[in-house]
């Protein structure tokens, strides 16, 4: 009994040492103790990109809504009557200038042409015979063997044969022209927007075959209020943005005309703008926003669009970098100009404003400008 009681304190001591050793091992595995947290308001310098404030002359403008439509549209008709034997261009397909739209059965015209050519050969042979007869009658007249009347009759027959030949030549030209018109061609390049015939259908002379539309250039019509129409002139270049093309769909167009008769109720005047469309991505019926400059040039401070941060209740601000610190500047946002925006606020030309990294900045934060 005594030996057993003596062993218990020793076993308890060994257990305590084992526990201590396990704690030490766990602390080593956990790594060094974390450093003390930095005081609030003094974070590491935030990386940012900056751009200078610019000052330049710009013109104010208004945004107006316009609509695109085909530059020209045409109902193409058949110049001859006949049966449709081929439809070469379908609705939605592009056709080049003089491209084939439809073919009319040319059989009747070809047969008529062959008949007229045969008649011409016969008329020429007859005309040669009458010329020989005229020579004989002239000789006989000189010999006093025939009367003047007989000679005149021979001369008139020869002249009638010549007229017959000329008439047949004209008829052949007409039939050749009719034969060529059996192929109905596009008067200009464009797209087929409507089909009015089908294979096997009989079309009359002047019957509509198809409707085609030319969209290069595209024609944009925008109603301009009477108070702004004086700022628009023929040949002026305007900027347009087409909603159907998404972002980056800015185009330029030239004013073709300012229609002098306006809408009396809306007090607007139609302005027509031609926009180049070589790729055909601008379609008829697109809505677009047209920037119409109004007024005289004004001196404005301009910053990149990304520098302006929207706030609450329609307010705006940006961050200027001064002595390595972000300074919040409240501004009034103006109009966009070529990727920049006009602002009003306590800024000066050349001030550095943050264009990247400004979303998480706060006033007084230390910043590090990338590239410095």
FISE-592697 format. One record per atom (N, C-alpha, C): x, y, z; residue in one letter. Coordinates in pm, whole numbers, padded with zeros to 5 digits, always signed. Atoms other than C-alpha are relative to their C-alpha. Layout:
FISE-592697
XYZA...
This chain:
FISE-592697
+00084-00120+00000X+00000+00000+00000X+00086+00123+00000X-00085-00119-00009X+00276+00244+00082X+00066+00030-00132X-00067-00023+00129X+00455+00193-00249X-00098+00056-00102X+00100-00050+00098X+00137+00253-00442X-00029+00146+00023X+00025-00142-00032X+00070+00582-00262X+00116+00086-00040X-00117-00080+00036X+00425+00695-00336X+00006+00022-00152X-00010-00014+00147X+00386+00631-00709X-00100+00104-00056X+00105-00090+00054X+00071+00845-00750X+00048+00144-00017X-00046-00138+00023X+00239+01188-00690X+00095+00008-00118X-00096-00003+00112X+00513+01099-00940X-00073-00007-00134X+00076+00010+00125X+00260+00998-01207X-00073+00130-00031X+00068-00129+00021X+00067+01322-01156X+00097+00105-00050X-00099-00099+00044X+00386+01523-01200X+00034-00019-00147X-00031+00025+00142X+00464+01347-01527X-00115+00045-00091X+00117-00044+00080X+00115+01420-01654X+00001+00151-00020X-00005-00148+00012X+00156+01793-01581X+00104+00042-00102X-00106-00036+00096X+00484+01805-01774X-00042-00033-00144X+00048+00035+00135X+00324+01632-02070X-00095+00107-00053X+00096-00105+00040X+00046+01891-02077X+00073+00127-00040X-00077-00121+00031X+00298+02173-02068X+00068-00013-00135X-00068+00022+00128X+00489+02020-02358X-00095+00012-00119X+00098-00010+00109X+00174+01990-02567X-00039+00145-00028X+00035-00142+00019X+00091+02354-02508X+00109+00071-00078X-00113-00064+00069X+00440+02462-02621X+00000-00036-00148X+00002+00044+00140X+00413+02254-02939X-00111+00070-00078X+00112-00067+00066X+00071+02402-03021X+00030+00147-00027X-00033-00141+00019X+00201+02757-02973X+00100+00019-00113X-00097-00009+00109X+00494+02692-03205X-00066-00021-00137X+00071+00024+00126X+00263+02550-03470X-00086+00119-00041X+00087-00115+00029X+00037+02855-03445X+00077+00118-00055X-00080-00109+00053X+00327+03085-03542X+00009+00114+00097X-00018-00115-00088X+00424+03420-03399X-00130+00073+00028X+00121-00075-00039X+00168+03634-03226X-00022+00114-00097X+00027-00109+00094X-00007+03883-03457X+00042+00134+00057X-00041-00133-00045X+00119+04237-03451X-00122+00079+00043X+00109-00085-00050X-00086+04499-03281X-00067+00072-00116X+00076-00066+00106X-00362+04646-03505X+00039+00146-00012X-00033-00140+00021X-00286+04981-03664X-00117+00087+00043X+00108-00089-00041X-00483+05271-03532X-00088+00035-00119X+00093-00039+00105X-00792+05360-03731X+00036+00138-00054X-00030-00128+00062X-00750+05641-03984X+00141+00006-00055X-00136-00002+00054X-00393+05543-04080X+00028-00130-00074X-00024+00121+00077X-00417+05261-04335X+00121+00019-00091X-00108-00010+00098X-00146+05181-04587X-00045+00088-00117X+00032-00086+00114X-00127+05415-04890X-00070-00081-00109X+00079+00069+00102X-00387+05318-05153X+00055+00030-00139X-00047-00026+00136X-00268+05272-05513X-00111+00061-00085X+00097-00067+00084X-00445+05505-05757X+00067+00042-00130X-00045-00062+00126X-00417+05639-06111X-00066+00137-00010X+00049-00138+00003X-00458+06008-06177X+00008+00054-00143X-00005-00073+00126X-00518+06245-06470X-00013+00148+00032X+00006-00143-00030X-00480+06624-06490X-00134+00062-00040X+00116-00081+00036X-00767+06871-06494X+00037+00086-00120X-00024-00080+00120X-00793+07038-06836X-00094+00120-00003X+00085-00118+00023X-00926+07378-06931X+00003+00030-00149X+00004-00026+00143X-01045+07434-07286X-00135+00056-00039X+00123-00057+00053X-01311+07588-07506X-00090-00113-00052X+00097+00099+00047X-01622+07374-07560X-00132+00071-00028X+00131-00056+00030X-01966+07436-07703X-00108-00079+00072X+00113+00073-00059X-02283+07350-07514X-00083-00065-00111X+00078+00071+00099X-02518+07110-07689X-00128-00053+00064X+00122+00066-00046X-02859+06947-07664X-00005-00138-00064X+00020+00135+00053X-02941+06578-07708X-00142-00012-00053X+00131+00016+00062X-03226+06514-07948X-00012-00144-00053X+00026+00136+00044X-03386+06186-08053X-00035-00001-00149X+00026+00015+00143X-03373+06089-08420X-00031-00144-00035X+00033+00134+00049X-03481+05790-08627X+00066-00020-00136X-00066+00030+00127X-03290+05621-08907X-00099-00064-00097X+00079+00064+00105X-03444+05515-09236X+00086-00013-00124X-00077+00024+00121X-03329+05402-09577X+00023+00131-00075X-00034-00119+00079X-03154+05661-09789X-00093+00013-00120X+00097+00000+00111X-03376+05560-10081X-00065-00137-00008X+00077+00123+00018X-03643+05298-10151X-00067+00007-00136X+00057+00002+00134X-03784+05186-10482X-00084-00125-00020X+00081+00111+00046X-04065+04968-10611X+00045-00032-00143X-00052+00039+00131X-03904+04782-10902X-00108-00073-00077X+00108+00057+00082X-04149+04700-11182X+00057-00071-00122X-00037+00070+00123X-04135+04469-11482X-00036+00088-00120X+00025-00081+00119X-04105+04647-11817X-00067-00080-00111X+00067+00085+00099X-04253+04351-12005X-00097-00092+00073X+00095+00096-00057X-04542+04114-11949X+00050-00141-00027X-00043+00137+00020X-04471+03747-11898X-00007-00081+00128X+00003+00093-00114X-04436+03448-11667X+00135+00001+00070X-00123+00002-00079X-04183+03451-11384X+00059-00141-00002X-00065+00131+00006X-03933+03168-11437X+00112-00013+00102X-00105+00008-00102X-03678+03256-11166X-00008+00123+00090X-00010-00108-00099X-03658+03464-10847X+00140-00009+00059X-00141+00007-00037X-03292+03545-10784X+00030+00062+00136X-00028-00069-00127X-03313+03772-10477X-00125-00006+00088X+00110+00014-00095X-03530+03700-10174X+00002+00114+00103X+00015-00104-00102X-03650+03925-09894X+00113-00010+00102X-00109-00006-00096X-03366+04035-09668X+00137-00018-00061X-00128+00022+00065X-03095+03953-09921X+00050+00130-00062X-00061-00117+00061X-02851+04210-10049X+00017-00023-00149X-00016+00006+00145X-02837+04286-10420X+00084+00121-00043X-00083-00108+00050X-02577+04491-10604X-00073+00077-00110X+00058-00079+00110X-02654+04761-10857X+00006-00082-00129X+00018+00080+00122X-02778+04595-11180X-00004-00150+00029X+00014+00141-00033X-02803+04268-10990X-00138-00051-00037X+00126+00060+00046X-03075+04027-11101X-00097-00021+00116X+00107+00023-00097X-03401+04029-10907X-00089-00116-00044X+00094+00100+00051X-03632+03820-11127X+00023-00017-00150X-00009+00025+00144X-03633+03658-11470X-00140-00033-00054X+00127+00024+00070X-03932+03665-11708X+00028-00093-00119X-00016+00094+00111X-03983+03389-11967X+00026+00077-00130X-00034-00078+00120X-03805+03523-12280X-00039-00068-00131X+00024+00079+00121X-03936+03262-12527X-00071+00080-00108X+00079-00074+00099X-04196+03482-12700X+00085+00110-00063X-00082-00110+00053X-03954+03773-12736X+00112-00053-00088X-00106+00058+00081X-03679+03547-12870X-00054-00043-00137X+00060+00041+00126X-03912+03401-13135X-00035+00120-00087X+00032-00120+00075X-04034+03745-13238X+00127+00062-00059X-00126-00056+00049X-03673+03857-13268X+00053-00079-00118X-00045+00083+00112X-03582+03563-13492X-00085+00027-00124X+00089-00031+00113X-03886+03638-13709X+00037+00133-00064X-00035-00132+00053X-03789+04005-13744X+00134-00005-00074X-00129+00011+00069X-03432+03914-13838X-00016-00069-00134X+00027+00066+00129X-03561+03679-14108X-00066+00097-00097X+00065-00099+00085X-03785+03954-14243X+00100+00103-00050X-00102-00096+00043X-03486+04186-14251X+00086-00057-00112X-00078+00061+00107X-03287+03940-14460X-00078-00002-00132X+00085+00000+00119X-03580+03909-14701X-00012+00140-00059X+00014-00137+00047X-03620+04288-14718X+00128+00048-00069X-00126-00041+00062X-03252+04337-14800X+00015-00063-00139X-00006+00065+00131X-03269+04081-15080X-00095+00069-00099X+00098-00068+00085X-03581+04251-15217X+00052+00139-00039X-00051-00133+00029X-03412+04590-15190X+00110-00005-00106X-00104+00014+00102X-03113+04468-15394X-00062-00023-00138X+00067+00025+00127X-03347+04341-15665X-00063+00127-00055X+00063-00124+00043X-03536+04671-15677X+00104+00103-00044X-00105-00092+00044X-03207+04864-15706X+00046-00036-00141X-00037+00042+00135X-03113+04656-16010X-00107+00039-00101X+00109-00040+00088X-03456+04715-16160X+00001+00149-00027X-00007-00145+00016X-03413+05088-16101X+00109+00037-00099X-00106-00028+00095X-03086+05086-16293X-00044-00032-00143X+00047+00036+00133X-03250+04906-16585X-00100+00103-00054X+00099-00100+00045X-03540+05152-16598X+00067+00134-00030X-00070-00126+00028X-03295+05444-16587X+00063-00008-00141X-00060+00017+00133X-03118+05303-16893X-00106+00008-00109X+00109-00003+00097X-03446+05249-17073X-00057+00140-00016X+00051-00137+00008X-03557+05602-16989X+00093+00084-00086X-00095-00076+00080X-03239+05741-17141X-00013-00035-00147X+00021+00043+00138X-03315+05538-17454X-00140+00033-00051X+00137-00038+00037X-03670+05678-17461X-00089-00122-00023X+00078+00122+00019X-03802+05324-17433X-00114-00012+00100X+00108+00000-00099X-04019+05385-17123X-00033+00143+00035X+00043-00134-00039X-04211+05675-16986X+00062+00039+00136X-00048-00051-00131X-04110+05892-16692X-00079-00062+00115X+00083+00058-00106X-04399+05742-16493X+00053-00138+00039X-00052+00132-00031X-04257+05392-16523X+00132+00009+00078X-00126-00018-00075X-03917+05516-16406X-00029+00045+00142X+00033-00048-00135X-04073+05700-16108X-00054-00114+00086X+00053+00113-00077X-04262+05386-16007X+00113-00091+00049X-00114+00084-00040X-03937+05185-16003X+00081+00068+00111X-00076-00072-00102X-03763+05457-15802X-00073-00002+00134X+00077+00002-00125X-04045+05471-15543X+00004-00138+00067X-00008+00134-00056X-04037+05089-15503X+00134-00024+00068X-00133+00015-00060X-03664+05103-15434X+00010+00077+00133X-00004-00078-00125X-03708+05379-15177X-00086-00066+00108X+00087+00068-00097X-03994+05187-15012X+00072-00120+00061X-00077+00114-00053X-03765+04886-14978X+00102+00046+00104X-00094-00055-00098X-03506+05101-14801X-00071+00033+00131X+00076-00035-00121X-03772+05229-14559X-00042-00125+00076X+00037+00127-00063X-03887+04872-14497X+00117-00056+00080X-00119+00049-00072X-03531+04778-14401X+00023+00080+00128X-00018-00083-00119X-03503+05073-14160X-00104-00032+00106X+00106+00034-00097X-03838+04982-13999X+00031-00133+00068X-00033+00131-00060X-03725+04622-13948X+00119+00012+00095X-00113-00022-00091X-03397+04740-13795X-00049+00056+00134X+00055-00058-00122X-03592+04951-13546X-00078-00104+00080X+00077+00104-00069X-03822+04658-13469X+00094-00099+00069X-00096+00092-00060X-03524+04433-13407X+00062+00060+00126X-00055-00067-00119X-03372+04688-13166X-00100-00003+00115X+00104+00003-00103X-03704+04704-12983X-00012-00139+00062X+00012+00137-00050X-03728+04326-12955X+00124-00040+00081X-00122+00027-00078X-03365+04302-12839X-00007+00067+00137X+00016-00070-00127X-03442+04561-12575X-00101-00072+00090X+00100+00075-00076X-03755+04370-12469X+00060-00130+00055X-00062+00124-00044X-03552+04050-12450X+00093+00026+00118X-00088-00032-00112X-03296+04217-12223X-00079+00035+00125X+00081-00038-00115X-03577+04348-12002X-00072-00119+00063X+00054+00119-00065X-03689+03993-11931X+00077-00033+00128X-00075+00008-00125X-03418+04008-11666X-00021+00130+00075X+00031-00119-00079X-03542+04251-11399X+00117+00025+00094X-00120-00031-00076X-03242+04425-11240X-00025+00112+00102X+00011-00102-00105X-03191+04642-10932X+00056+00133-00052X-00049-00130+00047X-03157+05015-11015X+00115+00054+00085X-00109-00039-00088X-02918+05057-10720X+00024-00112+00099X-00031+00102-00099X-02747+04845-10457X-00081+00019+00127X+00077-00008-00123X-02944+04762-10145X-00049-00136+00043X+00059+00123-00052X-03159+04503-09970X-00144-00013-00051X+00139+00027+00036X-03479+04340-10084X-00083+00002+00128X+00082-00010-00121X-03740+04443-09828X-00139-00059-00020X+00130+00062+00027X-04053+04308-10000X+00006-00072-00135X+00016+00072+00126X-04127+04047-10268X-00147+00010-00043X+00137-00015+00051X-04431+04101-10489X-00032-00101-00110X+00026+00103+00100X-04400+03803-10725X+00052-00134+00052X-00048+00134-00036X-04341+03430-10706X+00019-00080-00127X-00030+00084+00114X-04219+03158-10937X-00130-00047-00067X+00117+00042+00075X-04473+03084-11212X-00109+00105-00013X+00102-00104+00003X-04673+03401-11156X+00010+00080-00130X+00004-00085+00119X-04781+03607-11457X+00000+00145+00045X-00006-00142-00034X-04682+03970-11431X-00031+00081-00125X+00033-00088+00112X-04815+04246-11648X+00110+00104-00016X-00096-00107+00023X-04610+04523-11798X-00024+00112+00102X+00014-00101-00105X-04546+04772-11518X-00037-00058+00135X+00033+00063-00128X-04631+04518-11246X+00118+00000+00095X-00106-00007-00100X-04435+04542-10923X+00064-00137+00023X-00077+00122-00021X-04162+04281-10880X+00049-00010+00144X-00057+00000-00135X-03993+04377-10554X+00023+00144+00045X-00038-00130-00056X-03910+04667-10323X+00139-00013+00060X-00136+00002-00053X-03547+04743-10246X+00028+00131+00072X-00036-00117-00081X-03391+04985-09998X+00151+00010+00008X-00143-00030-00010X-03048+05146-09992X+00027+00062+00136X-00028-00052-00135X-02904+05197-09639X+00144+00046+00016X-00135-00057-00007X-02555+05321-09726X+00010+00117-00096X+00006-00034-00143X-02557+05594-09624X-00141-00020+00056X+00130+00003-00066X-02836+05570-09369X-00045+00145+00019X+00053-00136-00014X-03063+05873-09343X-00068+00013+00136X+00057-00024-00133X-03141+06004-08994X-00079+00130-00005X+00085-00119-00009X-03428+06246-08942X-00022+00032+00148X+00015-00041-00139X-03433+06442-08617X-00080+00131+00004X+00075-00125-00015X-03694+06704-08516X+00073+00096+00093X-00075-00098-00078X-03511+07014-08395X-00095+00113+00042X+00087-00110-00044X-03701+07267-08178X+00038+00132-00067X-00023-00125+00073X-03740+07609-08333X+00106+00089+00064X-00099-00085-00065X-03517+07774-08071X+00144-00046-00026X-00134+00053+00027X-03223+07553-08178X+00029-00013-00149X-00020+00031+00140X-03276+07516-08552X+00097+00097-00067X-00091-00098+00060X-03075+07831-08626X+00147-00040+00015X-00138+00044-00019X-02762+07652-08503X+00039-00114-00095X-00025+00113+00091X-02794+07377-08768X+00005+00053-00143X-00016-00046+00138X-02673+07429-09125X+00036-00118-00090X-00034+00104+00098X-02636+07218-09438X+00151-00020-00007X-00142+00032+00004X-02300+07040-09450X+00066-00010+00137X-00055+00006-00136X-02251+07058-09072X+00016-00146+00044X-00025+00134-00053X-02101+06750-08901X-00054-00011+00142X+00059+00021-00131X-02295+06614-08602X+00037-00139+00052X-00028+00129-00064X-02229+06331-08354X-00132-00069+00033X+00120+00079-00025X-02483+06049-08316X+00038-00126+00076X-00017+00128-00069X-02519+05748-08089X-00126-00083-00022X+00112+00087+00033X-02737+05459-08202X-00023-00100+00112X+00032+00088-00113X-02914+05272-07922X+00007-00147-00039X+00002+00139+00043X-02939+04955-08129X+00137-00065-00006X-00135+00054+00007X-02559+04915-08135X+00067-00009+00135X-00059+00009-00134X-02498+04940-07760X+00105+00107+00022X-00103-00097-00035X-02204+05119-07601X+00104+00009-00111X-00103-00020+00101X-01937+05266-07823X-00053+00011-00140X+00062-00007+00132X-02180+05317-08108X-00007+00143-00050X-00001-00139+00044X-02086+05679-08172X+00036+00008-00148X-00027-00022+00141X-02098+05787-08536X-00008+00150-00028X+00014-00138+00045X-02074+06114-08724X-00074+00001-00132X+00074-00014+00124X-02297+06235-09002X-00001+00145-00045X+00002-00134+00059X-02337+06532-09231X-00144+00042-00026X+00136-00052+00021X-02649+06747-09240X-00024+00016-00149X+00035-00012+00142X-02810+06703-09582X-00091+00119-00024X+00093-00110+00020X-03090+06950-09537X-00073+00033+00129X+00091-00044-00107X-03299+07149-09293X-00132+00033-00068X+00129-00018+00068X-03660+07115-09405X-00065+00128+00051X+00050-00130-00046X-03808+07468-09396X-00144-00001+00049X+00138+00009-00047X-04162+07348-09317X-00003-00092+00121X-00005+00076-00124X-04200+07234-08956X-00136-00046+00049X+00121+00045-00067X-04455+07080-08724X-00054+00116+00085X+00053-00119-00067X-04678+07364-08609X-00036-00028+00145X+00038+00032-00138X-04795+07182-08296X+00122-00020+00089X-00120+00027-00081X-04454+07061-08176X+00103+00110-00011X-00097-00107+00024X-04267+07367-08309X+00139-00058-00025X-00127+00061+00035X-03996+07147-08455X+00014-00003-00153X-00029+00004+00142X-03825+07131-08794X+00084-00125-00029X-00077+00121+00032X-03701+06805-08956X+00137+00035-00056X-00137-00012+00050X-03325+06791-09005X+00044-00138-00047X-00042+00127+00057X-03191+06516-09232X+00153-00010+00002X-00144+00022-00017X-02845+06371-09162X+00038-00129-00072X-00052+00118+00069X-02651+06130-09383X+00116-00058+00080X-00102+00067-00080X-02444+05876-09187X+00059-00115-00082X-00060+00112+00075X-02194+05648-09369X-00029-00133+00068X+00037+00131-00054X-02291+05283-09329X+00055-00112-00087X-00056+00100+00093X-02046+05069-09530X-00015-00142+00049X+00014+00135-00053X-02080+04769-09295X-00145-00046+00004X+00141+00036-00003X-02459+04780-09304X-00053-00034+00137X+00047+00033-00135X-02487+04754-08924X-00103+00099+00051X+00106-00095-00035X-02709+05063-08903X-00124-00035-00082X+00121+00045+00068X-03061+04950-08985X-00106+00109+00001X+00111-00095+00008X-03365+05146-09088X-00095-00024+00118X+00088+00010-00116X-03580+05218-08784X+00071+00010+00133X-00076-00018-00124X-03299+05257-08529X-00032+00137+00063X+00007-00125-00073X-03340+05520-08259X+00142+00046+00031X-00133-00052-00030X-03043+05746-08201X-00011+00134+00070X-00010-00129-00067X-02936+06043-07994X+00097+00088-00078X-00079-00092+00081X-02807+06340-08189X+00044+00117+00089X-00052-00113-00076X-02580+06599-08027X+00003+00123-00091X+00009-00121+00082X-02667+06941-08166X+00064+00115+00079X-00064-00113-00070X-02424+07221-08061X-00089+00123-00005X+00080-00123-00008X-02605+07534-07945X+00079+00103+00077X-00069-00106-00071X-02464+07865-07837X+00146+00012-00041X-00140-00027+00029X-02108+07993-07842X+00091-00084+00088X-00097+00075-00078X-01791+07827-07712X+00020+00065+00138X-00021-00045-00138X-01729+07851-07337X+00123-00067+00057X-00117+00056-00068X-01423+07797-07120X-00047-00085+00118X+00045+00092-00104X-01475+07493-06896X+00117-00085+00050X-00093+00097-00056X-01276+07267-06662X-00052-00140-00035X+00038+00134+00043X-01277+06909-06792X+00084-00105+00072X-00067+00113-00063X-01192+06584-06614X-00050-00127-00068X+00051+00126+00055X-01216+06221-06732X-00129-00043+00070X+00128+00043-00056X-01559+06067-06681X+00019-00087+00124X-00021+00092-00111X-01416+05803-06445X+00040+00071+00129X-00042-00071-00121X-01298+06073-06204X-00119+00042+00085X+00117-00052-00071X-01651+06180-06109X-00075-00117+00065X+00068+00104-00077X-01818+05973-05836X-00138+00051+00042X+00134-00046-00042X-02198+05999-05785X-00020-00021+00150X+00030+00009-00143X-02317+06065-05431X-00150-00009+00023X+00141+00005-00034X-02650+06094-05258X-00073+00123-00053X+00090-00109+00041X-02942+06305-05380X+00053+00075-00122X-00046-00061+00124X-02784+06365-05720X+00126+00081+00012X-00125-00074-00016X-02459+06506-05584X+00115-00077-00065X-00119+00060+00060X-02115+06440-05732X+00124+00052+00071X-00128-00043-00057X-01760+06452-05603X+00111-00074-00072X-00118+00068+00050X-01409+06356-05702X+00110+00014+00105X-00113-00007-00092X-01077+06306-05525X+00119+00059-00073X-00124-00059+00049X-00782+06532-05591X+00115-00047+00088X-00118+00043-00075X-00433+06421-05487X+00084+00123+00028X-00081-00114-00043X-00252+06686-05286X+00092-00045+00112X-00101+00040-00098X+00072+06613-05100X-00018-00146+00042X+00013+00141-00029X+00010+06239-05127X-00124-00038+00076X+00122+00025-00076X-00333+06266-04969X-00122+00021-00090X+00124-00014+00076X-00680+06216-05118X-00088+00108+00063X+00084-00110-00046X-00886+06535-05088X-00132-00007-00076X+00133+00008+00062X-01259+06506-05154X-00043+00139-00043X+00042-00128+00055X-01388+06785-05380X-00142-00016-00054X+00136+00000+00050X-01759+06844-05429X-00007+00082-00129X+00005-00067+00129X-01837+06936-05792X-00142-00004-00056X+00122+00003+00080X-02125+07021-06021X+00036-00061-00136X-00029+00071+00125X-02132+06787-06319X-00072+00067-00116X+00057-00060+00119X-02184+06938-06664X-00014-00101-00112X+00019+00086+00117X-02199+06796-07015X+00127-00077-00033X-00112+00082+00047X-01981+06524-07165X+00059+00062-00126X-00070-00050+00118X-01720+06622-07422X+00114-00095-00033X-00107+00087+00050X-01519+06353-07605X+00066-00080+00110X-00055+00084-00104X-01474+06120-07308X+00030+00072+00130X-00019-00078-00122X-01441+06401-07054X-00133+00063+00039X+00122-00064-00048X-01699+06582-06847X+00037+00135+00061X-00022-00133-00056X-01724+06949-06757X-00045+00001+00146X+00032-00007-00143X-01721+07021-06382X+00022+00143+00050X-00021-00126-00071X-01746+07320-06151X+00030-00032+00145X-00039+00024-00138X-01574+07324-05815X+00136+00062+00027X-00130-00057-00038X-01258+07430-05626X+00116-00079-00060X-00107+00067+00073X-01020+07296-05892X+00071+00101-00089X-00078-00084+00090X-00752+07446-06113X+00059-00087-00110X-00061+00078+00106X-00607+07338-06446X+00132-00062+00045X-00122+00070-00040X-00335+07080-06393X-00013-00079+00128X+00019+00079-00123X-00471+06944-06063X-00014-00148-00036X+00007+00144+00021X-00433+06567-06036X-00125-00055+00068X+00121+00060-00055X-00765+06385-05992X+00007-00150-00023X-00007+00146+00003X-00809+06014-05926X-00101-00053-00102X+00088+00060+00100X-00951+05814-06219X-00014-00151+00020X+00010+00143-00035X-00886+05459-06088X+00033-00016+00146X-00021+00021-00142X-00915+05344-05730X-00073+00098+00089X+00069-00102-00080X-01147+05624-05620X-00127-00053+00065X+00126+00051-00055X-01439+05397-05531X+00008-00022+00151X-00014+00033-00142X-01297+05305-05186X+00082+00102+00077X-00077-00103-00070X-01112+05624-05101X-00088+00074+00100X+00071-00089-00091X-01204+05842-04807X+00090+00121+00024X-00078-00123-00017X-01094+06199-04730X+00116-00019+00097X-00118+00005-00087X-00745+06228-04586X+00080-00128-00012X-00072+00126+00013X-00636+05880-04695X+00129+00021-00079X-00126-00005+00072X-00275+05840-04804X-00014-00081-00129X+00011+00068+00127X-00244+05744-05170X+00139-00011-00064X-00123+00020+00075X+00029+05614-05394X-00038-00002-00148X+00032-00013+00141X+00013+05721-05758X+00081-00100-00079X-00069+00099+00082X+00095+05434-05993X+00085+00070-00105X-00091-00058+00097X+00393+05511-06212X+00098+00098+00060X-00093-00093-00064X+00566+05739-05960X+00101-00078+00084X
